[in-house]
Amino acid sequence: LKEKKRHMGDTKHFCPVSLKENFVLCPGLYDHAAKYREKLYYFSTSEYRDKFLKNPEDYVAHNEPIQAPPLRVCLIGTHGAGKSTCARQIAQKLGIFHIQFEEYLQELILPKTKEKVGPSFEEEPEDDNKIAVLAEELKDFPQSMTETQKSKQVVISSFYYEEAAIKANLVDNEALPAEVLDNIVPDWWRKEPFRSTGFILDGFPRTVDEAQYLLERGLCPDVAVFIEVEDSDILDRLFPPRLQKWKERRHKKMEKKKKLKDLKAKLRV
């Protein structure tokens, strides 16, 4: 083992082609190894090994050591584990970007939905339409649909494929297709300012398929951290705001019931 370590190439056990072309530290495989100038290099794929052997001088160090890419971290864990709180502090301390994955998805479709979607933002069906209809009846101008509903109907019908897939993921937890992820995730590894600064990706990958997607695209994080907490800690963190939100909804519901009752009384008169 000592002998092998002593004769490892400039990029150690990482693929030199992936580092040169994609600026990603992708672990090489023993099956895809090659020797150049008595040093051993490992490659992530056989294609990259063949590419290296055609012109190895493009991928080895000359006057200076090869520059390593900035830190890229994937932070995962159950909802309510405190991922975002930890990620913000780490990003600030290390001077890297903090990317909250679900929040980023929300921002992508916000121009169309006009509000955040998903189980955390769902509200109980309200009686706004009924109140509006009764109010119009009092004015002798019946209306079958409010302007708000009409605008929402137009918004829903004008979703593009990518936006519809993101909305289905946030609302119904449907898997994001690979072609949608291709328009979002690789940029954090390959485009500026993330490419030269680094990032902590909060809440991705969330499933085995998403982890497999990263592997297939050669988008390897330097560190993957899983935050594991007790159920009681999650309950203490999530329950108070949820309870407050329920109280506010209940107060609004009672107010609307009173308004409906007053409108019906006026109609009877």
N, C-alpha and C positions, 0 to 999 in steps of 0.2 A: 504493500500500500504506500509506504514511504517513497519507494522508487517511482511509482506511478505519479504521485503528487509532484515529485521533483521534475518530472518530464511533461507536465501538463502544459498546454498552450497558453497564449496570452489571456484568453477568456475563461481559463479554468474549465469548469464543467458546463459552461454556458455555450450556446451555439454562436459562433462568430459571425455567421451570415445574417442571422436574425438580428444581432446587435448592430451590425453595420447598416443593414437596409431598413430595418423597422425601429431601431433604437429601443429594443426590448430584450431584457435578459430572459431568454427562453432556455430552460434546461435541455441539454443534449442527451441523447440516448446511446447506450453502449453499443447497440446494434448498428448505429450510424456513426462510426468512428473512422478517423483517418490520421495518418502520420505525415508530418511535414517538418523537415529540418530536425529530426529526432524528437519532435514534440507531438504529443497526442491531442487531437481536437475531437470534441463530440458535437454532433449536429442534431437538430430537432427532427429533420426529415432527410430521406435519402436524396431528394432533389437538391437540398441545400448543401449536402456533402459533395455532390457532383459539381455544383456551382463553385464551391471552394476549390476543388481539385483542378478546375479549368484555369483559375487565376488566383492562386492562394495569396499573392502579394497584396491584393486588394483588401484582405481581411485580417492581416497580421500587423502587429505594432512595428514601427520603424524607429523614429527618433524619440518619440514620447509614448508613454503607456496609453492604451486605448481608454477613452473616456467612458465611464459607466453612466447609464441613464439615471435620472432623479428617482426618488422614492415613490413607489406606487403601492398603495395599500387598499385591500378590500376588507371592509368591516361589516360583519354579518351577525345576526342574532334575532331572537324573537321580537315581535312588536312590543314596545314598552320596556326594552332592556336597557335603554339609555344610550343607544348607538350614536344618535345625533349629538348629544351632549358631549360624549367622549370625542367624537370626530371633530367637532368645532375646536375643542381645546388642543387636540393633537395638531390640527392644521395650522392653528395660530402659533403654536410653539415651534413647529418645524418650517413654517413659511411656505406651505404647500396649499393647493386648492382643496376645499371641502365640497364634494358633490353629493347631495342627498338625492338618491335615484328617483324615488317616488315623487318627490317635490319637483324634480326636473321634468318628469312626465306630465305632472299637473300643469306646469308652465307652458308646455308644448301645445296643449289643447285648450288652455284658458281663453284664448281669443274666440274660440267657437262655443265653449260651454258657458262662458261668462261667470262661472263659479266652480269651485273645486268639487270633484265628484268622488264617490267611494263610500264604503260603509261608515267611515268616521265623519262624513259630512252629510249623510242622509238625514232628512227631516221627515216628520210624520206628515201625511197628507193634510193639507189645510183647507179651510173653507173660504179662501179668497174668492174663488169663482162664484160660489153661492152668494156671498156678501155682495159682490159686484152686480150679479143678476137682480137681486132684490133691490139694490140701490137704483138700478136702471128702471125697474118696474115702477118705483116711486116717481120717477121722472117721465114715465110713459115712453121710454126708449129701450125696448128689450134688446138684449145683446146675447148672442149664443156663445161667444168666445171673447175673453179679454185680450187686449193688445199684447200683454206679456206672454200669454199662451201662444198667440200667433207667432210672435218673434221666436219663441223657443222651438216651435214646430219647424220654422224655417231653418234654424240652426242645426237641429238634429238631422234634417234631410240633406244638408250640405256638407256633411263630414266626408273627408277623404279617407281612403283605405287605411293609411297609416294612423290617422287620428282616431278612426273607429276602432282599430286594434288596440290603441293605447287606452281608450275609454273602456273597452271590454276588459282589459287587464286590470284597471283600477277599480271598476265596479264589480265585475264578476270573477276576478282572479283568473281570467283566461290567459294562457301562455302567449307571450309576444313572439310573433314569427321572426325567423332569422333575418329576413329582409328588412324588417323594421329595426331590429337591433343593429343591423349594419349601418343604418343612417344615424345612429346615436353613439354607440359605445366605442368603435375604433378611433373616433376623433380624439378621445381623451388620451390615447396612447400616441397618436401619430401627428396631431396638429397642435400648433401653438395657440395659447401660451402654456397649455398643459404639458406638451412634449418636453419642454426644457425646465419646467418648474416642478412637476410631480403633483400628486393628488392623493386624497383619501376618499375612496368611493364607498359611501355609506348606504348599505341596504342592497348591494348587488355583488355576486349573484344570489338569487333567492331560491332557486331550484336546482336540481341536478342537471336539467337540460340547459339552464343558463351557464352553469359551470362548464359543461361540455362545449357550449358555444365559444367560451373564452379559449378553451384548449384548442379547438379546431381552427380558430382565427389566429392563434399564436399570441394572444393578448394575456401574458402572464403577469400577475401582480408579484411584487417582491415579497410581500407579506400578506397572509390572509388571517384575520383575527376573528374568532367567534366568541361573542360575549354571552356567557351563560349565567343566569340569575335565578333566584328562587321565585316561585309563583307569588309569594306574599309581597316581595319587593315590587313586582309588576303591578299588583293590585293597589298597593299604597301609592304608586305613581299615577296610575291611570284612573282610579275610581273617583277621587275628588273632582277633577275637571269634568268627568262624564256626569257626575251627580249634579254639578252646577248647571251644566248644559240642559239636563233633563228638567231641572227646576225652572229654567228660563223658558223652555218650550211649553211646560205646563202652564206657566203664567200667561204666555201668549195665547194658548189654547182657550183658557178661561175668559180672557178678554174678548176673543173672537166669538165665543159662545154667547157672551153677554150682548155683543154688538148684533149678532144674528137675532137674538131674542127681541131686542129693541126694534129692529127693522121689521120683524114679523108683526109686532104689536102695532107699529105705525101703519102697516099695510091693512091690518084688520080695521083700524079706525077709518 
